[in-house]
Amino acid sequence: MLTRHTFARGLKNGTYITWELAKAIIPVYFVITVLKHTPVLDWIAEFFEPAMAVFGLPGDASVPLVLGNVLNLYFAIAAIIPLDLTAKQLTIIATMLLLSHSLFIETAINKKTGIKVKGLLALRLGSAIFSGIILNLVI
Protein backbone atom coordinates (compact mmCIF):
# COMPACT_ATOMS: atom_id res chain seq x y z
CA MET A 1 0.00 0.00 0.00
CA LEU A 2 1.26 3.46 -0.88
CA THR A 3 1.69 5.61 2.18
CA ARG A 4 3.06 9.11 2.59
CA HIS A 5 6.26 7.66 3.99
CA THR A 6 6.69 5.32 1.00
CA PHE A 7 5.95 8.14 -1.45
CA ALA A 8 8.36 10.52 0.31
CA ARG A 9 11.12 7.89 0.41
CA GLY A 10 10.60 7.08 -3.28
CA LEU A 11 10.66 10.77 -4.19
CA LYS A 12 13.83 11.30 -2.18
CA ASN A 13 15.58 8.27 -3.71
CA GLY A 14 14.41 9.18 -7.22
CA THR A 15 15.69 12.72 -6.83
CA TYR A 16 19.04 11.46 -5.54
CA ILE A 17 19.46 9.02 -8.45
CA THR A 18 18.46 11.71 -10.97
CA TRP A 19 21.02 14.09 -9.46
CA GLU A 20 23.78 11.46 -9.55
CA LEU A 21 23.07 10.62 -13.20
CA ALA A 22 22.83 14.29 -14.15
CA LYS A 23 26.26 14.93 -12.63
CA ALA A 24 27.71 12.38 -15.05
CA ILE A 25 25.62 13.00 -18.14
CA ILE A 26 25.35 16.80 -18.35
CA PRO A 27 29.10 17.58 -18.39
CA VAL A 28 29.82 14.94 -21.04
CA TYR A 29 26.88 16.11 -23.16
CA PHE A 30 28.14 19.69 -22.86
CA VAL A 31 31.73 18.78 -23.81
CA ILE A 32 30.64 16.71 -26.83
CA THR A 33 28.30 19.50 -27.97
CA VAL A 34 31.12 22.04 -27.70
CA LEU A 35 33.56 19.71 -29.49
CA LYS A 36 31.00 19.25 -32.24
CA HIS A 37 31.36 22.96 -33.04
CA THR A 38 35.16 22.86 -33.08
CA PRO A 39 37.59 21.02 -35.34
CA VAL A 40 38.56 18.61 -32.52
CA LEU A 41 35.63 16.22 -33.01
CA ASP A 42 36.23 16.33 -36.77
CA TRP A 43 39.87 15.31 -36.19
CA ILE A 44 38.79 12.43 -33.97
CA ALA A 45 36.15 11.38 -36.48
CA GLU A 46 38.61 11.55 -39.36
CA PHE A 47 41.17 9.45 -37.49
CA PHE A 48 38.68 6.70 -36.55
CA GLU A 49 36.60 6.80 -39.76
CA PRO A 50 38.27 3.75 -41.40
CA ALA A 51 37.82 1.55 -38.32
CA MET A 52 34.26 2.72 -37.66
CA ALA A 53 33.26 2.19 -41.31
CA VAL A 54 33.47 -1.57 -40.71
CA PHE A 55 30.49 -1.16 -38.37
CA GLY A 56 28.66 1.33 -40.57
CA LEU A 57 29.30 4.07 -38.04
CA PRO A 58 30.72 7.56 -38.56
CA GLY A 59 34.13 8.30 -37.07
CA ASP A 60 32.70 10.47 -34.30
CA ALA A 61 30.80 7.43 -32.97
CA SER A 62 34.17 6.27 -31.64
CA VAL A 63 33.83 8.78 -28.78
CA PRO A 64 30.78 7.11 -27.16
CA LEU A 65 32.28 3.67 -27.77
CA VAL A 66 35.46 4.62 -25.95
CA LEU A 67 33.60 6.36 -23.12
CA GLY A 68 31.22 3.42 -22.72
CA ASN A 69 34.02 0.87 -22.62
CA VAL A 70 36.39 2.85 -20.43
CA LEU A 71 33.93 4.57 -18.07
CA ASN A 72 30.29 3.47 -18.20
CA LEU A 73 27.11 3.52 -20.25
CA TYR A 74 25.88 6.84 -18.85
CA PHE A 75 28.88 8.66 -20.31
CA ALA A 76 28.33 6.85 -23.62
CA ILE A 77 24.68 7.88 -23.70
CA ALA A 78 25.65 11.48 -23.00
CA ALA A 79 28.12 11.34 -25.89
CA ILE A 80 25.62 9.73 -28.28
CA ILE A 81 22.86 12.32 -27.78
CA PRO A 82 24.52 15.27 -29.57
CA LEU A 83 25.63 13.10 -32.51
CA ASP A 84 23.39 12.84 -35.55
CA LEU A 85 23.06 9.07 -35.82
CA THR A 86 20.48 7.11 -37.79
CA ALA A 87 18.31 4.40 -36.23
CA LYS A 88 20.60 1.77 -37.78
CA GLN A 89 23.71 3.40 -36.32
CA LEU A 90 22.08 3.76 -32.89
CA THR A 91 21.12 0.08 -32.95
CA ILE A 92 24.66 -0.96 -33.84
CA ILE A 93 26.38 1.22 -31.25
CA ALA A 94 23.86 0.26 -28.53
CA THR A 95 24.37 -3.44 -29.22
CA MET A 96 28.14 -3.09 -29.19
CA LEU A 97 28.01 -1.20 -25.90
CA LEU A 98 25.60 -3.75 -24.45
CA LEU A 99 28.21 -6.44 -25.00
CA SER A 100 31.27 -4.46 -23.95
CA HIS A 101 30.91 -1.65 -21.43
CA SER A 102 32.64 -0.57 -18.23
CA LEU A 103 35.50 -2.91 -19.06
CA PHE A 104 37.91 -1.74 -16.35
CA ILE A 105 35.39 -1.84 -13.52
CA GLU A 106 33.74 -5.11 -14.50
CA THR A 107 37.06 -6.77 -15.24
CA ALA A 108 38.33 -5.87 -11.77
CA ILE A 109 35.17 -7.27 -10.21
CA ASN A 110 35.31 -10.44 -12.28
CA LYS A 111 38.98 -10.94 -11.43
CA LYS A 112 38.03 -11.03 -7.73
CA THR A 113 35.61 -13.87 -8.47
CA GLY A 114 38.34 -15.98 -10.07
CA ILE A 115 37.24 -15.69 -13.70
CA LYS A 116 40.03 -15.67 -16.29
CA VAL A 117 40.15 -12.02 -17.27
CA LYS A 118 41.85 -12.36 -20.67
CA GLY A 119 39.26 -14.82 -21.91
CA LEU A 120 36.39 -12.70 -20.65
CA LEU A 121 37.80 -9.54 -22.25
CA ALA A 122 38.33 -11.37 -25.52
CA LEU A 123 34.78 -12.70 -25.41
CA ARG A 124 33.20 -9.32 -24.62
CA LEU A 125 35.23 -7.30 -27.13
CA GLY A 126 35.04 -10.03 -29.76
CA SER A 127 31.28 -10.36 -29.48
CA ALA A 128 30.87 -6.56 -29.65
CA ILE A 129 33.02 -6.33 -32.78
CA PHE A 130 31.34 -9.35 -34.37
CA SER A 131 27.83 -8.07 -33.64
CA GLY A 132 28.72 -4.61 -34.98
CA ILE A 133 29.94 -6.09 -38.26
CA ILE A 134 26.97 -8.46 -38.63
CA LEU A 135 24.39 -5.78 -37.79
CA ASN A 136 25.96 -3.45 -40.32
CA LEU A 137 25.57 -6.13 -42.99
CA VAL A 138 22.06 -7.25 -41.99
CA ILE A 139 20.27 -4.01 -41.15
N, C-alpha and C positions, 0 to 999 in steps of 0.2 A: 504494500500500500504506500502511496506517495504522501509523505508528510512534509511539513515545512522544513524539518531538519534534513530530510533526505534531499529535498529540492535545493536547499541552501548549500549543502555539502557538494552536490552535483554541480551547481553553479560555480562554486569556489574552485573545484577541481578542473572544470572545463575552462574557466578563465586562466588558471595557472598553466594548463597545457597549451592553450592558445598563445599565451605570452611567451612560453618557452619556444614554441615553434616559430613564432614571429621573430624572435631574436636571431634565429638561424636563417630564416628565409628572406626577410626584408633586406638585410645587408647584401646578400649574394645577388638577389634580384636587382638591387640598385647598381652594384658593380657591373654586372653583365649588361644592364641597360646603358650605362655610361660607356662601357667598352664597345658596345654596338655602334656608338656614334664617334668612335675614334678609329684610327687605323690598326690598333692593337688586335682587336678581334678578327679583323681581316687577315692579319699576319698569321695568327693562330690557325684560322680556317684554311688559309693557303698552304700552310705547312702540313696539316693533317688531311687535306683534301684527297690525296691518293689512297690513303689507308681507309678513310671513311667511305669512299666510293664503293668499296667492296660490299658495304652494308646498305648502299643506297642512301647514305646520309651526307649532308653537307659537312664541310670541314669544321664549321663552328659547333657542330654537335659533339665534337670531341671534348669540349669543356664540361658539359653535364656528365658525360661518361667518366671522365677523370674524377670529377667531384664526387660522383656517386660511388665509385670504386674506392677512392681514397678516404673520403669522409663518410657521408651517409646519403640516403635517398632524399632527405629534405633539401640538402644543398643542390642535388641534381635537379629536383623539381623546380627550385628557384632559378636555376640556370636555364632550364628548358622554356619556362614561361615567356621570356622576352624574345626567344628565337621564333622565326616564322617557319614552323615545320608542318608538313602535311600530315594527314591521318596515318598514312603508311609509315612515314618517318617516325611519328610518335609511337606507333605500335612496335616498330623495330627497336627503338631506343629503350622503351619501357620493358620489353621482353629481355633485352640484354642486361639491363640494370636489375631486373627481377632475379636473374641467375647469378649475377656477380655484383655485389654491392657491399660496402663497408668491409672491404677485404682485410684491412689491418686489424680492426676490432674483432671481427668474427674469427679470423685466423688465430689470434691470441687466445680467444675463448676456447676454440676447438683444440688448440694445442694442450690446454690444461686438462681436457678430457681424455687425452691420449690418442687422438686421431692423427694419422700421418698427414702433416700439413702440406707437403709438396703435392701429394696425390689429390688432396681436396682442392688446392688452388688450381691445379691443372684441370680438374673436372669442372670447377666453376667457370674459369676463364674460357676453357675449351667449349663448354656448352653455350656460353654467351656468344662467342665468336661464331660457332656453328649455327646457332639459331638466327643470328643476325644475317648471315649469308643466305640461309634457306628462306627466311621471311622475305628478304629482298627479291629472291627469285620467284617466290610463290605469289606474293601479294601484288 
